[in-house]
Amino acid sequence: MKKLGIGVVGTGFIAEKISKSIEKSTTSALTAVSSRRLENAEAFVSGFSAAVAVEGVDALVARSDVDAVYIAVPTMAKEDIALIAINAGKHVLVEKPFWDAASVTRIAEAARDAGCIFMDATHFVHHPRTRDIQNASPERIGTPKSLHTAFYFPNADRSNIRFDPKQEPTGAIGDMAWYSMRAVVEFLDPKGAVSTIAAAAERDTETGAIIRVSGLIGFDSGETTTFDTGYTAGTIIMDLSLLGTTGMITLDDFVLDWANSIGFDNPECETGYVYRTDMAMRSDFEFVKTPSDLAQDVLMIDNFANLVASGDRESQAHYIKNACRTQQLLDAISLALPAV
């Protein structure tokens, strides 16, 4: 299969990480990187073997060696750039979060009309562990009833874009709670609409950016989720507890697995989840291994490329639906906060 040529828009931290993932992929190739300032793109590509630097999005999408575009720019610019790429006939892989759920829908509809693929760049959904938990849940935990997640990454750098409400208006909600809400979609999979929501946020005293958000969401089909996310805990936390009618599944690395991800490289750490049921004591807890030969970010690139190659509309609809459901929950959290 011919490798998918991917151009990258953006030269920040996550753009660099995913560009390395593209280079590790056997299905894709990093062909070009664009920035508003050519010197930034040139500095970026100096660390990669074959990519060229270009100035601006228009120059990137005009290239014949760019089949798809990975978009890693501030939230305020994502939709505009995605639509430029789609209108040029390019497939798009877009970093989270989005401006709102309506923005996701507009991108998805534009991609559909142009015959292009659109996928959001959430890594953990591509790890085989996610599918294993989904498949094992009915037998192991029965009917999922509640989900608790906690995701913290220490960050007190006010020069970071996450502290700029003009570019990232929802701060830690879009950045961190996205993963908690995606876990709701992937693992709890509530069948009903939101019926109850309560949320509280902490804002940075200088910038006004949301740096922590916690809350509870109830669904009219009976499921509930609690979440606690942000930058203020002083340590990385990636805990997930999925409770069902017959058992419980827990993870301490649900966003970036300890063994092999863009954040960690600890091959001695086995990837999996802890299962407990009945009156099990700690000595009775079962660790279920879910190994993967490839990192979840590389698997995401491969799955994106394979989706482009196959044109599988059912899988495309699945990714779009879950991205939209995730963003809808983020929108609900933002609306539940007091006006500033």
Secondary structure as GFF3:
##gff-version 3
##sequence-region A 1 340
A	DSSP	beta_strand	4	9	.	.	.	ID=ss1
A	DSSP	alpha_helix	13	24	.	.	.	ID=ss2
A	DSSP	beta_strand	28	35	.	.	.	ID=ss3
A	DSSP	alpha_helix	38	45	.	.	.	ID=ss4
A	DSSP	beta_strand	52	55	.	.	.	ID=ss5
A	DSSP	alpha_helix	57	61	.	.	.	ID=ss6
A	DSSP	beta_strand	68	71	.	.	.	ID=ss7
A	DSSP	alpha_helix	75	87	.	.	.	ID=ss8
A	DSSP	beta_strand	91	94	.	.	.	ID=ss9
A	DSSP	alpha_helix	101	114	.	.	.	ID=ss10
A	DSSP	beta_strand	118	120	.	.	.	ID=ss11
A	DSSP	three_ten_helix	124	126	.	.	.	ID=ss12
A	DSSP	alpha_helix	128	140	.	.	.	ID=ss13
A	DSSP	beta_strand	144	152	.	.	.	ID=ss14
A	DSSP	three_ten_helix	161	163	.	.	.	ID=ss15
A	DSSP	alpha_helix	172	172	.	.	.	ID=ss16
A	DSSP	pi_helix	173	177	.	.	.	ID=ss17
A	DSSP	alpha_helix	178	183	.	.	.	ID=ss18
A	DSSP	pi_helix	184	188	.	.	.	ID=ss19
A	DSSP	beta_strand	194	203	.	.	.	ID=ss20
A	DSSP	beta_strand	210	219	.	.	.	ID=ss21
A	DSSP	beta_strand	224	230	.	.	.	ID=ss22
A	DSSP	beta_strand	237	244	.	.	.	ID=ss23
A	DSSP	beta_strand	248	251	.	.	.	ID=ss24
A	DSSP	beta_strand	272	276	.	.	.	ID=ss25
A	DSSP	three_ten_helix	282	284	.	.	.	ID=ss26
A	DSSP	beta_strand	286	289	.	.	.	ID=ss27
A	DSSP	alpha_helix	296	310	.	.	.	ID=ss28
A	DSSP	alpha_helix	313	336	.	.	.	ID=ss29
###
